[in-house]
Amino acid sequence: METTSTSILKGGEFLLREADPESVFCPEDFNEEQIMLRKSVRDFLNKEVESRHELFDGPKGRELAPGLLEQMGEMGFLGIGVPEEYGGFEADFVTQLAFGEIAYASWAFGLSIGVQTSLGVAPLLLYGNAEQKAKYLPGIVSAEIKSCYCLTEPGAGSDANSGKTQAVYSDDRSHFILNGQKMWITSSGHADLFFVFAKIEDDKNLSCFIVEKGYGGIRLGAEEKKMGIKGSSTRQVFFENVPVPVENLLGERQQGFKIALNVLNTGRIKMATSVTGTAKRALDYGLNYALERVQFGRPIAQFGAIQHKIGEMVARIYAMESLAYRTGGHIDRMHDEMVHEGMDPLDAKFKSIAEFATECAMAKVFNTEGEDFVVDESLQMHGGMGYSAETPIETMYRNARIDRIYEGTNEINRMLTVDMLLRRALKGKLDLMSRGMAVMQDFQAGKVVRKPASDSFADQCLTGIANLKRAALLVAMSASQKLMQQLEEEQEVLMHVADMLMQIYAAESAVLRTLKQSGGEDYELRQAISRLVLYRAAETCQDAGQEALLGFAEGAELEALLDAVEQLTRVGHFNTKALRRQVAEAAITRKGYPIG
């Protein structure tokens, strides 16, 4: 595979090219300003939220949220990435992710922050005209205006473009008259401004509108009774003959679905760091309990079964933050390149994120499922106490479950991962077909064999990842050739291929991050973590690859493909028990996530 060190990696190219460790951004690259920002946000949340976090598991949290947002607005926390002329301060995308990891993980209040700074800003920032930005952005940044994002309807969830909310022109064509219903709208209970997706007249595609609560005709349903995130407002919103000035059409007519997709791309990658923050907190809770809980004369943290859990939790978190910040770094590099070539900086903001839409989707799935794994294991470490409503981990367990549904369900994002890669290939933006065909030709000629590697960490891991990429290409190309136009209907196959892709991206991100820290104080620990990540990725790739093949191949071809995948997904003989114990001991010694 082609190696790149100076050229910018484009969306989806991780599958085709071997990146230089120096080309990836990782948390160790945070500058002093980013570190200070994270500390300031943490200090604020410790004082205002952590000291009374139990209130955010009920209605009181919904009452506290508006005032806390205003406090954050006064401190400048809500304008990160918004131009100074609108009251914010310019920051690269990595800085926004670094902020979100701390801020969004603050119990149910994190959702209020997330909507105000992401879904409640991005539509206007990316698609608003000068007048719209000047009118609304300063108020959103200060939280004098609370915003929310209205896309989902009772009959339109993942298929958002099928929504029935409609806008028709008034007789004098000075206003749109908006009618319809939205549901599951986060922060709607205290919102002053609604970004509403609706169809104009008989249009086939959605448009987007900026709707002020003061226009009248907006009615809110009762607060939803939810499993978790109870301190976050979630209501239905009814629009009944709401007069919306024509100048409040956001972007172009019928551009709403495009706006929604690009805003969701932004939300997905930001979600990837927010759930990483939650996972780190869950690990801390589990570790603290395991160190305090004594059974058979010693803390349960000393038992192998618990150390197994701790080692796996740390490895999952390391992979989560590695792939999320790597993606943020790619977005920033692409943005800077686009601006250097003459593109308007604001246009470059959403185009650089759109470039890595595949990676954003993978990060959302991998990290939310990683979060669930870590939270679940932490609760298990608590034993019966974990099931008690008196423990924070019980609240966290319920809160975390929504994350696999938000920003597009994980099933939808899996299918989007493969679909977007194929679309980029068909448009000539990704040299997927020729690389895939080369792997297929090797297979047909009996030349698909696992490339050997030495025992060195770099060679063993990078060669293993290269072999996993060949396995994914082999499965994907075989499915494409066999199923052809029916491939998009074979959702199970698509999801298995997506599982292979995201595991490869996560493992490579972890390994590259570790290699970038070569010679550092924790280098041996990082190697152990990365080997665990790679081992789990190979195991998942083998299972997913085989299941995908069993879904469409048969006979001698099936046997040959299964043999090839089995061979390509063998990445070495790791003593995973020893690796987990090494990682667990570091976490126990440091009483928390042992990296950083």
N, C-alpha and C positions, 0 to 999 in steps of 0.2 A: 504494500500500500504506500501511497505517496505521503511523504512527511512534510509538514509545513512548520516553519518557525517564524517567518516574517510576514507571509501573506495571511490575510484575514480569513478565518474559517467562516464559511457561509452556512446558512440554515440547512441542516440535514447532512452536511459534509462530514460530521463526526464518524459516520458509518463508512466513509470511503477514504478518509485520510487519517494519518497518525499525527497527532498534535505534539508540538514541543511543550514540555512542562512550563517553560518560561512564557508561553503564550496564553496560559490560563490564569484567571484571577481567582484568588482564594482568600478566605478570611484573614490569613496572616498578612495580606497586603493592605489591610485597612490603614489609612493614614491617620494622623493625630486628630484631625477634625472629625473624622468618622467615629473614632474611639470616644472622643469627648461627647459627641452627639448621643451615642448609645448610652453613655453613663448618665447624661442629663435626663434622658427619657426614663431610664431605669429608676433614677432617684425620684423623679416626679411620681411615677406609678407606684413605687414602694410606699410613698407617703400617702397618696390619695386613693389608691385602689387596694394594694396588698394588705394594708392594715385593716381593711374591712371587706375583704374579697367575698365573704359569705353573702354579703348584701347583693352581689351581682349574680346570685343564683335565684333571684326572685324579682318581683315587681319593683322593689326599691332601686335596683340597678337601672331600670328604665327611667326612673325619676332623676337619678344622679347624672346620667350620661350627658344631657345637654349642657349643664353647668361645667362639667369636666372638660367637654370639648372646647368651651369658651376659654377655660384656663389654658388649655394646650394652644389655642389660637393666640392668646396673649403672649405666650412664650415662644411663638414662632415655629411650633412643631408641625403645624398642619399645612405648611406651604413648601415643603421640601420638593424641589423639582419644578416649582411654579416660578416664572420669571419675576424679578424684583418689581417690575412696573405694576404688577398685580398684587403686591404685598408678600410675595413668597421669597425664596432665595434659590438661585440656580444650583442644582446638584446633579451629579451623574446618576445613572440608574442604579449602580451598585450602592450608592449612598441611600437611595430610597429603600432598597432591599435591607440594608443594614439597620435602618430605622425600623422597618416593619417587623423584623425578627424580634425586636424588643417590644414594640408598641402593640402589635396585633395579638400577642400572646397573653394579654392582660385580661383573662377570663372573658366574660361576655362583653365587657366594655371594649375589647379589641375589635369587635365587629363594628361598633360605632366609629372607632378611629378608622378602620379599613374603608368603610363606605365614604366617610368624609374626605379622606385623602386619596382614594383610588377611584372607585366607581362613581363617586360624586364629584370628581374633578376631571378625570380623563376625557369624558365626552366633550366637555367645554374646552379644555386645554388643547385637545387634538383636532377638533372640528369646528369650534366656535369662530365667528368672525371677530374683528377688532372691537366692535361695539358690544357684542355679547360678553366677551371676556372682560372688558372694562366694567361692565355693569354688574357682573355676578362673581367673578373670581375673587376680588378682594374680600367680599363678604363671606365666601366659603372658606377662604384661608384663615380669616379671623374667627370663624364659626358664628358670626352674627347671622349668617344664613346656613341652616343645616340642610343638607341635600340627600336625596335618595335616588335609586335607579330602578325604573319600573319596566321590566321586560316580560317576566313570566305571567301567563294567564292560566285560568283553570283548564283550558284545552290546548295550551301552547307552552310546553316546557322546553325540552331539547329541540323540538321543531318550532323555534321561536317565530319563524316567518309565517306560521299559520295563524297568528294572533288575529282576533276579531275587533280589537279596539280601533275605532275609526274617527277620522277627522274630515269634516266637510267644510267648504267655504261658506262664510256668511253671505248674505245677499249682496253686500257692498264689497265683498272680497277683502275686507280689512282684517278679518279674523278667521281662524279655524274654530269650528264647534266640535269639541272633543267628547266622545262617548265611549265608555268601555269599562273593563274591570281588570285589575292586576292583582296578583296574589303572591304571598311569601316575600313581601317587600320589606327588607331590612331598613331600620331607622325611620320608617314611615310615620311612626307615632309622633315624632318631634320634628319632622321635616318641614321646611319652608319652601323648598324647591324640588320639583320632580322632573327627572329626565324620563320622558314617556315615549315609548315606541308604539306607533300606530300607523295604519294605512290611510292615505289620503284618497278620498272618493273611492274609485274602483281599482286603485293601484294593486299590482301583484306583490309588490315589495314594501317593506316597512319604511317609514320615515321616523325621524326623532324630533321631539319638541321639548322646549324648555318651558315648564309650566309652574307658575307661582301659585302658592296656596291661596293667596289673596284674590285670585281671579274669581273665586267662588265656584260652586258646583262640585267640589271635591269632598267626598264622604269616606271616612275610614271605618273599616270593620273592627270588630273586637280584637284585642291582642290574642294571637294564636297561643294555644296551650301546647307547649313543646317538650320534648324529652330533655333537652338541654338548652344552653344559651338563653336561659329564662330572663336574664337581665338585659337582653337586647330586644328592642321593639320590632315586632314582626306582625304586620297587618295586611288585610286586603285593602285595596284602594279603588274606590268607585268614582268614575268621572261622568258627571251628568250635565250635559250641555255646557261644558266649560269653555268660555271664550278665550282663545289663545291668539295673541297678535301674530300676524303673518311673519313679522320679523323674528319671531321666536322659533321658527323652523331651524333646526340645527343641521348644518351641512346642507347637502342637496336633497331634493325630493327623491325618495326611494333609495336613499343611501343608508337607511337605518340599520339594515342587516349588516352591512360592512362596518358601520360604527360599533354595533354590538360585538362583532367578532373581535375587532381590534381592542376594544375596551376589555373584553374577556381575556384576551392574550395577556394584557397587562395585569389583570387580576390574578390570573393563574400563576404567573411566576412570582408575584408578590405573596401569594398564598403559600408558595413553596418555602419561603423563608419564615413566614409567620408560624407555620406548623412545626418547623424545625425548633423555633423557640419554645413551643409547647412541649415538644419531645424532650428537650434538655431539662425542662422543669420536672417532667414526669420521672425522668431518670434520677434526678436529685431526690425526689420524694421517696422513690423505691430504695435508693441507696441509704438514705437516712434511716428508714425503717429497718432495713436489713442489718444495719450496724447497731441499732438499739434493741432489736428483738433477739432475745437469748433463748435458745432451745438446746437441750442436751449439753448444757454447760458452756455454750459458746455462741457468739452472734451468728445468725443464719447467713450473714455475708461470707462466712468462712467455708460454707458448704459448696461442693461442686455444682449441684443443681442450680443454686442461686448465681454462682459465678458464670455458669453457662448463659443465664439470662442477661446478666450485666454485660458480658462480652458481646453478645449479639445486639443488645440495645446500643452500645457505644458504636459498634460498626455501622449499624443502620443510620445513626445520627451523622456520623462522619461522611457517609455517602450522600446523605440528604443535603447537608450544607455544601459539600463539594460541588455537586451538580447544579445547585441553585445559584451559587455565586459564580461558578464558571459561566453559566448562561448569562447572568447579569454582565459579566465582563465582556462576553461576545457582543452583547447588545451595545454596550458603550463603545467598543472599538468600531463596530459598524456605523454607529451614529457619528463618531468623529470622522470617519472616512467619508461618509456622505456629505457632511458639512464642509470638509476639505475640498470636495469636488464641486462645491457651489450650491448645495441644497439648503433651503431654509431650515434653520435649526429645529423649529417646531414640526415641520414635515418629517425631518429626519428622526424625531422622537418616535412617532408611531410606525414609520417604515422600518426602522431598525428592529423594533419589537416584532413587527409582522414577519420580518425575515426569519426570526427564530421561533415562529409559532409552534413548530413541531417540538422543539426543545421545551417550550413553555408548557405544552400539554403533557409531555412526559414528566416534567418536574412536578406538576400538580398531582399526577397519579402516584408516582413513586413516593413523593414526600407525604402525601396524606395517608397512604397506606403504611408508610414507615411510622408516621405519628401514631396511628391506631395500634400498630404492633408494640411500640414502646409503652404507650399508655396502658395497654392491656397487660403487658408483662409486669409493669410497675404495680398495677392493682393486684396481680397474682402474687407478687412478692409480699404484699401486705396481708395475704391470707384473708381471714374473715373480716379483719378491720378494713380491708379495701372495699368491702361491700357496704360498709356503714356510711350513712349520709353525713357523719361527723368528720369524715376525712376528706381533704382536698382532692385526693385522687379519684374519689367517686364522682365529684362534680366534673373533674377534667375528663373522665371517661365518657360521661353523657355529652359534654360539650363537643368533644372531638368527633363524634359520630357524624355530624353534619358535614364535615369537611370533604368527605368522599362524594357528596351530592352537590355542594356549592360549585359555582363557576363551570357548570357542565358536569354531569355525572362522570365518574371514572370510566364507565363503560363507553360513553360517548367520546371521551378524550382518548381512549385507546384506539377507537376506530378513526378518529381524526388524525392521530399520529401517522398511521399508515396512509390514509387518504391524502394528507398534505404532502407526504414524501413523494407519492406517486404523481400528484399534480405538478410538483416542482420538476420532476423528471420529464413529464410530458411537455412542459413549457421550455425545456432545455436549460433550466436553472440548476439542475443536479444531474451529474453523469452517473445516474444509478443504473440505467439499463446496460451500458457497456461493461461496467464492473460486474453486475449481476450475471450477464451472459458469459463473462470470462470464467466465473466460478462454475456456472452450469456446464461450460465446455470441458473444464477440468474434471468435473464429476462424470460426464458422459465418457470421457477418455480414461476414467479410472485413476485420475491424478489428484483427487481431493484427499489429501493426507494431512494429518496434524503436523505443523511445523515444530521441530524440536526446539527446546530452549535450554540454556545453562541453568545453574542453580542460583545465579545472581538475581536479586529482587527485580531489577529493571528488566532484564531479559525474560525472566520467567513470567512476569505479569504482562508486559507489553506484547510478548508473543502469544500468551494466552488470550488476551483481548483481541488480537488480530485474528486468531482462529475463531473466536466467538463471532466476530463480524462476518467471516466467511460462512459460518453456519447460518447466520440470519439471512444473508443474501441468498444462500442456497434454498432455504425454506421459502423465502418470499418469491424468488423467481420461479421455483417449482409450482407454487400456488398460482402465480400469475399465468404461467403457460397452461396449466391444467384447467383452471377455472375460467380464465379469460374474463368475459363480460359479466360472468356470474360472481366474480370475486367480491364485489361490493355487497352482495347478499349473504355471503358466508361470514357472518359476524364473528362466529367462534374462531375461525381461522385468523381473521384480522386481529382479534384480541390476543391470540397466542403470539403472533408476529410482533405486535406492539410490546408484549411482555419481554420478548427477547431484546428489542431495541432499547427499551428503557433500562434494562439491567446492564446492558453493554455501556450505555452512556454514563450510568452511575458508577460502574466499576472503573471505567477509564478516567472519569473525573477524580475519583478517590486516588487512583494510582498516580496520575499526573500531579495532583496536589502534594502527595508524599514525595515524589521525586524532586519537586521544586524546593522542598525543605531538606534536601539531602545534606547530611552533615550536621543538621541541627540537633538540639538537645534531646528531642523526642523522636528522633528518626527511627530507631528500632521499634518503638511503640507504634508509630505510624505504619511501618512495614507490616507489623502484625495485624493491625486493623484492616489495612488494604488487602492483605491476603484473605482475611475473613470475608470481606466484601466481594472479592473476585471469586472465591469458592462458592458463595451463595449465588452469585450471578451465573456462574457456569451450571450450577445445579438447576436453576430456574430455566436457563436457556435450553438445557437438555430436555427437561420435562415439557416445556412449551413447544419446542421444535418437534418433538415426537408426537405430541397431541395434534399439532397442526397437520403434520404429514398423514397421520392416521385418518384425518378428516377428508382427504381427497385422493391420496395415492393408493395403489394396490399392487399386489403381485410382486414380481422380481424388482420392479422399480422402487416400491415401498421399502423392501428389505435393504436395497442398496442405499437409499436415502437415509433410512434409520441408522445404518452402520456409519455413514459419513457424519451425521450429526453427533452420534455418540462419540466418535473419534475427535471431532473438532471441539467438543465441549469438555474434554479432559484437560484441565489446566495445571495438573501437577498433584503431587501427593503432599498435602498439608496436614500437619498434626493439629487439627482444629481444636482439640481439647486443650492442648498446651497454649495455643494462640489465644483462646478465650480466657484462660486463666491469667495469662500475661496482661491482657487488656483489663480484665476485671480487677486485678491487683492494683493497677495504676489508678483506676476509678475509685477504688476503696481508699487508697492512700490519700488521694486528693479530695475525697468526699464529694465527688461530682464528675461531670464530663471532663475527662482528663486532657483534652486538647484545647489550647488557647487560654 
